[in-house]
Amino acid sequence: MTQRSFRDAEGTEWSVFAIGRAAHEVGPVRPGLEWGWLTFQSSTEKRRYGPVPADWTSLTDPELESLC
């Protein structure tokens, strides 16, 4: 699994990784997350962004922060 870390403008350290979903997986998810999402996790919070941008591993830290 590819994972990235960055520190946001407020100094919070975030870990970012992609979660993929296959067509056969069942269970409701929020619209936009059907095919997977990025998980942003800090020591106090977890967020999701979807769908996963194809080039997310090459985004700059400020670009990742804007998705977070």
Backbone as a ProteinNet text record, in pm:
[ID]
protein_1_A
[PRIMARY]
MTQRSFRDAEGTEWSVFAIGRAAHEVGPVRPGLEWGWLTFQSSTEKRRYGPVPADWTSLTDPELESLC
[TERTIARY]
84.7	0	89.4	58.5	129.6	74.7	165.1	125	212.2	151	221.9	193.4	280.9	259.8	285.8	214.1	239.6	194.2	244.7	205.9	126.5	6.6	-77.2	-32.6	-99.1	-61.8	-73.6	-154.8	-170.2	-73.3	9.6	109.9	66.4	-53	-102	-36.4	13.1	73.9	-35.4	-43.8	-143.2	-75.2	-130.5	-94.5	-206	-168	-265.1	-241.5	-350.3	-340.1	-471.8	-464.5	-581.7	-647.5	-779.3	-861	-937.8	-922.8	-994.6	-1112.2	-1212.6	-1329	-1349.4	-1374.8	-1402.6	-1552.1	-1587	-1727.2	-1813.3	-1753.5	-1832	-1851.8	-1783.9	-1800.3	-1936.6	-1996.7	-2129.9	-2123.6	-2227.7	-2237.2	-2247.9	-2332	-2353	-2231.9	-2202.4	-2101.6	-2157.8	-2102.3	-2144.4	-2116.7	-2204.2	-2179.7	-2040.4	-1973.1	-1837.8	-1731.7	-1772.1	-1676.6	-1694.9	-1781.7	-1815.6	-1694.3	-1594.9	-1479.1	-1353.3	-1367.2	-1253.1	-1237	-1141.1	-1119.9	-980	-939.2	-818.1	-857.3	-780.6	-799.1	-691.9	-734.6	-645.5	-660.2	-549.8	-558.2	-452.6	-499.3	-408.6	-422.1	-356.7	-365.7	-504.1	-583.2	-713.6	-831.8	-804.6	-912	-886.7	-996.9	-988.9	-1088.1	-1042.5	-1128.2	-1115.3	-1217.6	-1213.6	-1238.7	-1174	-1194.2	-1206.5	-1305.8	-1320.8	-1382.6	-1363.8	-1284.6	-1134.7	-1055.1	-909.9	-856.1	-787.3	-725.4	-615.9	-609.9	-513.6	-369.8	-339.4	-202.1	-177.2	-254.1	-248.8	-111.4	-33.3	98.6	198.7	170	262.9	214.1	101.8	52.6	146.1	153.5	233.1	161.2	232.7	169.4	52.9	67	-48.8	-167.7	-142	-250.8	-320.9	-243.6	-304.6	-386.1	-331.5	-404.9	-538.5	-543.3	-670.2	-773.2	-729.9	-822.3	-867.7	-780.2	-807.1	-914.9
-117.2	0	123.8	215.9	343	435.2	496.7	589.2	713.2	827.1	954.9	1021.1	1110.1	1192.3	1336.3	1426.4	1568.7	1641.4	1760.9	1847.3	1963	1987	2093.8	2230.4	2335	2472	2498.6	2419.5	2436.2	2349.5	2270.4	2187.3	2045.9	2007.3	1871.6	1776	1663.5	1559.9	1463.7	1443.5	1355.1	1241.5	1121.5	1007.9	993.8	965.3	953.4	821	746.2	622.7	597.9	521.9	494.7	364	364.5	245.6	220.2	102.5	68.1	-22.8	-14.3	-102.9	-170.9	-298.5	-375.1	-372.3	-399	-395	-493.2	-602.4	-703.2	-670.8	-570.3	-535.1	-471.9	-508.8	-457.1	-370.8	-299.9	-213.6	-69.7	4.1	142.7	230	317.7	420.9	552.2	658.1	791.7	809.2	880.8	905	964.9	915.6	958.8	864.6	774.6	681	537.6	518.2	384.2	304	368.7	299.3	319.9	378.8	395.5	539.7	560.8	694	705.3	828	854.8	867.4	806.7	821.9	915.9	1018.8	1113.7	1088.3	1055.3	1021.4	1098.6	1167.5	1234.5	1164.3	1215.8	1152.5	1170.7	1264.6	1292.3	1283.2	1259.4	1270.5	1178.3	1136.7	1058	1118.4	1136.8	1193	1108.2	1118.2	1047.6	1146.8	1119.7	1199.5	1103	1122.5	1035.2	1108.3	1053.1	934	963.2	858.5	871.1	936.4	1050.3	1110.5	1017.3	1001.6	909.5	943.3	1070	1112.6	1154.5	1103.4	1153.6	1139.7	1038.9	1020	1126.2	1195.7	1299.9	1440.8	1452	1583.7	1646.3	1778.2	1848.6	1844	1874.6	1878.1	1976.9	2098.9	2189	2134.7	2063.5	2004.3	1894.8	1811	1709.3	1775.3	1882.1	1951.5	2002.8	2049.9	2100.8	1989.3	1864.9	1752.1	1707.5	1725.5	1684.5	1770.9
0	0	0	-87.3	-92.3	14.4	86.4	191.3	184.3	210.9	215.7	347.6	386.3	504.6	468.8	534.9	517.8	642.5	659.9	771.4	712.6	766.1	713.2	766.7	722.5	758.7	908.4	978.5	1122.9	1202.3	1129.6	1195.7	1226.3	1183.4	1206.1	1107.7	1157.4	1073.3	1027.2	895.2	835.3	761.5	770.9	686.4	583.6	459.7	350.8	279.3	254	178.1	105.7	-1.9	-85	-43.6	-44.5	-21.2	-150.2	-206.9	-329.4	-299.6	-381.4	-370.3	-503.9	-499.7	-620.7	-649.7	-774.2	-816.3	-736.9	-689.6	-618.1	-470	-418.9	-277.7	-255.7	-146.8	-116.5	9	30.1	146.5	102.1	169	129.9	162.9	72.3	95.5	43.3	89.6	47.4	-102.6	-174.5	-316.9	-339.9	-442	-473.6	-420.2	-329	-269.7	-319.7	-418.5	-465.1	-511.7	-570.1	-626.1	-544.1	-426.9	-338.5	-294.9	-204.5	-149.3	-93.2	-70.2	5.5	151.2	237.9	381.1	432.8	503.1	569.1	718.5	784.7	925.5	1004.3	1109.3	1202.9	1337.8	1439.3	1571.1	1633.8	1581	1641.6	1545.9	1418.9	1319.1	1200.4	1135.9	1012.2	913.3	788.8	683.7	558.2	471.1	341.8	229.5	116.7	-4.7	-120.6	-204.3	-318.9	-434.6	-551.2	-579.6	-571.2	-573.2	-563.2	-689.9	-678.8	-797.4	-851.8	-981.3	-1042.9	-1005.4	-988.4	-963.2	-818.1	-725.1	-588	-525.3	-562.6	-501.9	-544.3	-653.3	-699	-665.7	-593.7	-554.7	-451.3	-450.7	-351.6	-216.5	-111.1	21.4	26	-27.7	-27.8	-108.2	-217.2	-295	-214.2	-143.9	-57.6	53.3	110.2	216.5	166.6	43.4	-10.7	-26.5	-49.4	-57.6	80.6	176.7	314.2	374.6
[MASK]
++++++++++++++++++++++++++++++++++++++++++++++++++++++++++++++++++++

